[in-house]
Every structure is written in C-alpha cells, then in structure tokens.
C-alpha cells in the first residue's frame, strides 16, 4: 500500500488500470480496508494510506477512463464488463473515504482539501447518470463531521451541481432512484449543519425536488423528501432567512401537504405529513413564531389582514373547502379543530384523522394511516371494558 503514493500518480500508472485483474485486486483491497476500518476504527485507514494522494489518483484515472469510453460510445460486452469494474473501483474508493469521515478518530485536516477538491470537480459539467451516487454520501459524511467549516466548498459544489441540473426534467428522476435517495441524505446533512450553503445556491430547484419527492408514491422517496422538509422547517426557525422563506414558501408547502394528504391514492408518509402540518400550525397559531414575523401577504394587495394567524386560517379554509364540500362538512370547523389541537402531537394527529375520516375513501383503511392511534384507542377501549366488568361484578355481589 505504501507504493500507492509513489506509483499511482505517475503518468504510466494509467496502463495498470487497463488490466481487469488489477482492477479486481484493487476493488477487493479497498473493500478489505473498509471492512477492517468499520470494525477496528479509522486509524487503520490513516496508518495504511498515509496520504490519500495515491488513492485519489486511482479514482481520477478510473473516472477519466470512464468518460473517455463514454465519449467513444462503448458498446461491446467486454467493454461493458470493463466499465462496470471501473465504476466498482470508484465506488469502493468513495465508500472508503466516507468511512474515514464518518468515523474519524483523528483530526488531521490534510485529508480533507484533496477530497473536497475531488468532489467539486466531479460536480463540474456533470449529469445525474454520470455521478456515482456514493459521492452524495461521501459529501454528507464530510458535512456531518466538519459542519459549517466546509460551507464554502459545499456551496461551490452545489452551485456546480445545480447549474448542470437546470436542463433536467423532474419527471425523469424515477430513472435514478438510488441517486435521489442518496442526494436527500446529503441535503438533510446540509440543512442540519450548514443551511446557508443551500440557501445561496439554486434554492428553487431544491424546493422543486422536495415537492417531487413528497408527491412520489414510492415510500422511500416520499419519506426522504418529507424528512428533509421537516428538518428544513426546524432549521429555518433559527435562520436569518426565515422571514423571506416563510413569505415565499409557507403557503405552497401547506398546499402541497394538504393536497397529498387528501389524495386517497397516496398512502406513504402520513405520519410525516401530520408532523409537517403540526409544525406549520404551531408556527401560525397563537403565540407562534409567525405572530411576531413580517406579514405573509403583500400589504399593498391585502391591507385589511390583521395577523398572520388570521391570514393562514383563511388560506387553509379555502384550501380544504373542496374536500369538505365533497364530504358535507364545514371547513371552518375543521380549521378551528386543527388550530385548537396543536398543544400535543397526538391531539393534532387525532384532529387530522377526524378530518380525513369524513371521507369514505379514507375510513376504509384508516387503521393503515394511523396505526399508533388505533392501538392506543384499542387499549383504552379494552381498559374501559375491564373497568365496566369490574363494576358490574361488584354490583352483582352486593
């Protein structure tokens, strides 16, 4: 392994990566180091690699060979096998670095700049299909370890990444399921530890991705999007950008969540939907943060609004009226019930359940949507029956 730094940065070393057996040996070696490091600690990586330059050279050269063959339009089966080996090699190197940053026992920072430089370069001129999805997890591990100390590099990487994604069609993301899941792991880490890096990037595109994920009918994607959204709402409470964020996005988030929540064909993530709504209603309700914030509306257009709470109440009432008309209920009563039950998460969840139960479409699989409440209610009913039987038995004895 010590020969890595001495040999792999030489120009002639690229010839070694054209041999499939050499690549297989490297893949197995990196897998072994990572496995040992996961069990014994990352000190083994530091003692073995000494400096990461050799490994970084292997990664760069393998990626260069991949891009070269893609440019030539590779097609033969042998070429496909070779490309898969190169991709596996790159993935194992990224996983090895991810293990280092995720479980680092040492604080030497010489390991960080070359790896961050590699990540930023990978995002330049990229397409989603060309990026190794493990790259997102590596950057997430770095963000969790170094937090806002890497904000500048994270911001730069996001700018390059988002600038290349402007041509994407959101609908095509289903073709990159693993990439999307790993990307949301990265975004959650950024939201938690260095939110400002995300705010100054292409934030609208990020919100479009979250919206796509929340509306997704696949459980993993939907819950990943909702988890990121909930964490983002919590972090914006203490951000200097909160007023701008609430003014631009709060109403659209309410519309998004109620739209998905009242869609009987969309089942994943109901508990997380309720948690997002509970957070927003607490913000807008009596004593909430929004009662002391700037108006959510444009004052020149609606000068008569007296508070953000009244404004949000009216907006939600108009939002759920079509659903309430269909089930013959009163939107005002439902909104009042939601606002008056924000004191605990359970009471708010019951109000949401009661709101949805008005529709026959939801009542038939209500147990699937709120299993915790159903179990709690069943236990209460059983306790009530037990007490009644006890009272009845004592009465009969008397």
Secondary structure, DSSP 8 states (H G I E B T S, - for coil): -THHHHHTTSGGGGGGGG-HHHHHHHHHHHHHHHHHHHHH-THHHHHHHSSTHHHHHHHHHHHHHHHHHHHHT--SHHHHHHHHHHHHHHHHHHHHHHHHHHS-----THHHHHHHHHHHHHHTT--GGGS-THHHHHHHHHHHHHGGGGHHHHHHHHHHHHHHSTT--GGGGGGGHHHHHHHHHHHHHHHHH-HHHHHTS-HHHHHHHHHHHHH-SSHHHHHHHHHHHHHHHHHHTTSTTHHHHHHHHHHHHHHHHHHHHT-TT--TTHHHHHHHHHHHHHHHSTTSGGGGS--SS-TTT-TT---HHHHHHHHHHHHHHHHHHHTT--HHHHHHHHHHTTTSHHHHHHHHHHHHHTSHHHHTTHHHH-HHHHHHHHHHHHHHHHHHHHHHHHHHH-
